[in-house]
Amino acid sequence: MTERTQSSDSETSCGCKLGRVADEYGLQGLDDQLVGYWTGERDEKMSTRQLATYVNQRVLETALEDANVLLKDGEIENTYRLLTDDDVSSGTQVQTRNELERDGVPIDDVESNFVSHQTVYNHLTDCLAATLETPSDDERVERSADKLGALQNRTEAVTSDTIAQLERNGILDLGKFNVTVSVTVTCEDCLQEYPIRTLLDERSCDCQDATADDT
């Protein structure tokens, strides 16, 4: 097992979970990276949820390197997905954890050191005193669209998994199938229906635009 390089004392800024994890796994420069990505000072702007994934993947990468596991391109991201994604079956998650344990990775310790998006937010605002400008209307719409899209994908995955399980147990008799989930919003004033993405893009119902023109 390789010797992990610890962060220097000058980089140890707090005693919160994220700070302790950064110290334990030698994640040097992490604070500057988190602030830069969160505030948009870097080329890419990331949410606290995305930053939590970023931190956790670095923790997992360090643990694999410590166990002398040879890493291929994209392997960290895929392994993390297999461990944490709600769309991954429990059997696949158990298999992934068992394989990591056989490779000498202390996966229980690694997973216990994963941080949540709230932990990242608290670290940014409380420990690093970072602030974020009020998001624009466009940013609010895109965040809402991402959230609704994730919920839609989750519903599709759960539905597909449920149907597949019932079919395997002989309760349902079905050929090859596909699940599609769509969300439609109906304006009660004019009964116009909008797919949610269309409504978010247009920002208003046609009848509201007409009302505004009449005033």
Backbone hydrogen bonds, N-H to C=O, Kabsch-Sander energy under -0.5 kcal/mol:
donor,donor_aa,acceptor,acceptor_aa,energy
2,T,66,D,-0.9
4,R,2,T,-0.5
6,Q,4,R,-0.6
7,S,23,D,-0.7
11,E,8,S,-1.4
12,T,8,S,-0.6
12,T,9,D,-0.9
13,S,11,E,-1.1
20,R,16,C,-2.6
21,V,17,K,-2.8
22,A,18,L,-2.6
23,D,19,G,-1.9
24,E,20,R,-2.7
25,Y,21,V,-2.5
26,G,23,D,-0.9
27,L,22,A,-2.4
28,Q,26,G,-1.9
30,L,27,L,-1.4
33,Q,29,G,-1.7
34,L,30,L,-2.9
35,V,31,D,-2.4
36,G,32,D,-2.4
37,Y,33,Q,-2.6
38,W,34,L,-2.3
39,T,35,V,-2.5
40,G,36,G,-0.9
41,E,36,G,-1.2
42,R,36,G,-1.6
46,M,37,Y,-2.4
51,L,47,S,-2.5
52,A,48,T,-2.0
53,T,49,R,-1.7
54,Y,50,Q,-2.2
55,V,51,L,-2.7
56,N,52,A,-2.7
57,Q,53,T,-2.5
58,R,54,Y,-1.7
59,V,55,V,-2.2
60,L,56,N,-2.5
61,E,57,Q,-2.5
62,T,58,R,-2.3
63,A,59,V,-2.2
64,L,60,L,-2.3
65,E,61,E,-2.4
66,D,62,T,-2.5
67,A,63,A,-1.3
68,N,65,E,-1.6
69,V,64,L,-2.7
70,L,68,N,-0.5
75,E,72,K,-2.2
78,N,74,G,-2.0
79,T,75,E,-2.7
80,Y,76,I,-2.6
81,R,77,E,-2.0
82,L,78,N,-2.4
83,L,79,T,-1.6
84,T,80,Y,-1.9
85,D,81,R,-2.6
88,V,85,D,-1.4
93,Q,89,S,-2.0
94,V,90,S,-2.4
95,Q,91,G,-2.3
96,T,92,T,-2.4
97,R,93,Q,-2.4
98,N,94,V,-2.5
99,E,95,Q,-2.2
100,L,96,T,-2.0
101,E,97,R,-2.4
102,R,98,N,-2.2
103,D,99,E,-1.2
104,G,101,E,-1.5
105,V,100,L,-2.6
107,I,105,V,-2.3
109,D,106,P,-0.5
110,V,106,P,-2.3
111,E,107,I,-2.9
112,S,108,D,-1.8
113,N,109,D,-0.9
113,N,110,V,-0.9
114,F,111,E,-1.1
120,V,116,S,-1.9
121,Y,117,H,-2.4
122,N,118,Q,-2.7
123,H,119,T,-2.2
124,L,120,V,-2.6
125,T,121,Y,-2.7
126,D,122,N,-2.7
127,C,122,N,-1.0
127,C,123,H,-0.6
128,L,123,H,-1.8
130,A,124,L,-3.2
140,R,136,S,-2.4
141,V,137,D,-2.4
142,E,138,D,-2.3
143,R,139,E,-2.4
144,S,140,R,-2.2
145,A,141,V,-2.6
146,D,142,E,-2.5
147,K,143,R,-2.3
148,L,144,S,-2.6
149,G,145,A,-2.5
150,A,146,D,-2.2
151,L,147,K,-2.0
152,Q,148,L,-2.3
153,N,149,G,-2.5
154,R,150,A,-2.3
155,T,151,L,-2.4
156,E,152,Q,-2.3
157,A,153,N,-2.4
158,V,154,R,-2.6
159,T,155,T,-2.3
160,S,156,E,-2.5
161,D,157,A,-2.4
162,T,158,V,-2.4
163,I,159,T,-2.5
164,A,160,S,-2.4
165,Q,161,D,-2.2
166,L,162,T,-2.2
167,E,163,I,-2.4
168,R,164,A,-2.4
169,N,165,Q,-1.7
170,G,167,E,-1.5
171,I,166,L,-2.5
172,L,166,L,-1.2
174,L,172,L,-0.6
185,V,194,Y,-3.2
187,C,185,V,-0.5
187,C,192,Q,-2.6
188,E,186,T,-0.6
191,L,187,C,-2.5
194,Y,185,V,-2.7
196,I,183,V,-2.1
199,L,195,P,-2.2
200,L,196,I,-2.2
201,D,197,R,-2.0
202,E,198,T,-2.7
203,R,199,L,-2.4
208,Q,205,C,-0.7
209,D,205,C,-1.6
210,A,206,D,-2.2
211,T,207,C,-1.9
212,A,208,Q,-2.1
213,D,209,D,-1.9
214,D,210,A,-1.4
215,T,211,T,-1.0
